[in-house]
Amino acid sequence: MRSDRRGIATSAASRPKPASGVQYGTTIAGGSNECANGYGCGTVFSITMNGTEKVLHSFGKGDDGWYPAAGLLDVEGTLYGTTAAGGGTQNGGTVFSITTGGIENVLHRFGGGSDGFQPLSDLNYEFRRLVGTTYFGGVHGIGTIFSLTP
């Protein structure tokens, strides 16, 4: 684990790519956009085997979500992850994709109803679908299992 200039620890990084030796991960806070108490809204980063770090995306307090609490999933060179908050009027979090060049795209914004609220776990890739869970929401308010096609 590493920490940014404010001491914010990073989440688990993805497995290194054998050809490039680059790892990808998230920080739940830090970055260039302030969310609360002077901390950033989180980042997606890359780090090479020789220690060169690069921020690929800084989350803002907007539609792309904030607080990416889980690690990233690499599917054929595209990275997928979740944010625990933000993403729209309900601030229920997001599922996003990001290229290794830093182009981010929101795939789903959680509304807090039957689709769930606050995805905190790592994503899985099964049968060409992203699968994950939310902490809240759903029929009984105690979370959901979701799947979506990237």
C-alpha positions in Angstrom: 0.0 0.0 0.0 1.1 3.5 -0.7 -0.3 6.9 0.4 -0.8 10.2 -1.3 0.5 13.5 0.0 -2.3 13.6 2.6 -1.7 10.1 3.8 -4.8 8.6 2.2 -4.1 4.8 1.6 -4.9 3.2 -1.7 -7.2 0.2 -2.3 -6.0 -3.0 -3.7 -4.4 -2.7 -7.1 -5.1 -5.0 -10.0 -2.8 -7.8 -11.0 0.2 -6.6 -13.0 0.0 -7.0 -16.8 2.8 -9.3 -17.7 3.8 -7.4 -20.8 3.8 -3.9 -19.4 4.4 -4.5 -15.6 1.9 -1.7 -14.9 -0.6 -2.0 -12.0 -3.8 0.0 -11.6 -5.7 0.9 -8.5 -7.9 3.5 -6.7 -7.6 5.8 -3.8 -10.8 6.5 -1.8 -9.8 10.1 -1.3 -7.0 12.4 -2.6 -6.8 13.8 -6.1 -7.4 17.3 -7.5 -11.1 17.8 -6.6 -12.1 18.5 -3.1 -15.0 16.6 -1.5 -14.9 17.0 2.3 -12.6 18.2 5.0 -10.0 19.3 2.5 -9.6 15.8 1.0 -10.1 14.9 -2.6 -12.9 12.7 -4.0 -10.6 9.8 -5.0 -8.5 8.8 -8.0 -7.7 6.0 -10.4 -3.9 5.6 -10.8 -1.2 3.5 -12.5 2.1 2.6 -11.1 5.0 0.9 -12.9 7.3 -1.7 -11.5 10.0 0.9 -11.1 7.6 3.1 -9.0 6.5 5.7 -11.5 3.0 6.8 -10.5 0.4 8.5 -12.7 -3.1 9.7 -11.8 -5.4 8.6 -14.6 -8.6 10.2 -13.3 -9.5 12.5 -10.3 -13.1 12.1 -9.3 -15.1 15.2 -8.7 -18.2 15.8 -6.7 -20.4 15.2 -9.7 -22.0 12.8 -12.1 -18.9 10.6 -12.3 -19.2 9.7 -8.6 -16.7 9.9 -5.8 -15.0 7.7 -3.2 -13.9 4.7 -5.3 -13.6 2.3 -2.3 -13.1 -1.0 -4.3 -10.3 -2.1 -6.5 -10.3 -2.3 -10.3 -11.1 -5.1 -12.6 -9.2 -5.4 -15.9 -11.2 -6.9 -18.7 -9.3 -7.1 -22.0 -7.4 -3.8 -21.3 -10.4 -1.8 -20.0 -10.6 -1.1 -16.3 -13.9 -1.3 -14.4 -14.7 -0.1 -10.9 -17.3 1.5 -8.6 -17.6 4.6 -6.6 -19.4 4.5 -3.2 -21.1 7.8 -3.6 -22.0 10.5 -6.1 -23.2 9.9 -9.6 -26.4 11.9 -9.7 -29.2 13.3 -7.7 -29.4 10.3 -5.2 -25.6 10.1 -4.8 -25.9 6.3 -4.7 -22.5 5.6 -6.4 -21.6 4.5 -9.9 -20.1 1.7 -12.0 -17.5 3.1 -14.3 -15.0 2.1 -17.0 -11.7 3.8 -17.6 -9.1 3.2 -20.3 -5.5 2.9 -19.3 -5.1 6.3 -21.0 -7.5 7.9 -18.5 -10.8 8.2 -20.4 -13.6 7.5 -17.9 -17.2 6.6 -18.7 -20.0 6.0 -16.2 -21.9 2.8 -17.0 -24.5 3.0 -14.3 -25.6 5.5 -11.6 -27.3 3.9 -8.6 -30.6 5.6 -7.5 -31.1 4.0 -4.1 -34.2 2.0 -5.0 -34.4 -1.5 -6.4 -31.0 -1.1 -8.2 -29.2 -0.5 -4.9 -27.1 2.1 -3.2 -23.4 2.4 -2.4 -21.5 -0.3 -4.2 -18.5 -1.1 -2.0 -17.2 -4.5 -3.2 -14.9 -5.4 -6.1 -16.5 -6.3 -9.4 -16.4 -9.7 -11.0 -16.7 -10.6 -14.7 -18.9 -13.6 -15.4 -20.4 -14.6 -18.8 -19.5 -11.3 -20.3 -21.2 -9.3 -17.6 -20.0 -7.2 -14.7 -21.3 -8.5 -11.4 -21.2 -6.7 -8.0 -23.1 -5.9 -4.8 -24.4 -2.8 -3.1 -24.4 -2.2 0.6 -27.9 -0.6 0.8 -31.0 -0.4 -1.4 -33.0 -3.2 -3.0 -36.4 -4.6 -2.0 -35.6 -4.8 1.8 -33.0 -2.0 1.9 -30.1 -4.3 2.8 -28.3 -4.3 -0.6 -28.5 -5.9 -4.0 -26.6 -8.1 -6.4 -26.4 -6.5 -9.8 -25.1 -7.3 -13.2 -24.6 -5.2 -16.3 -23.1 -5.6 -19.7 -20.1 -3.3 -20.2 
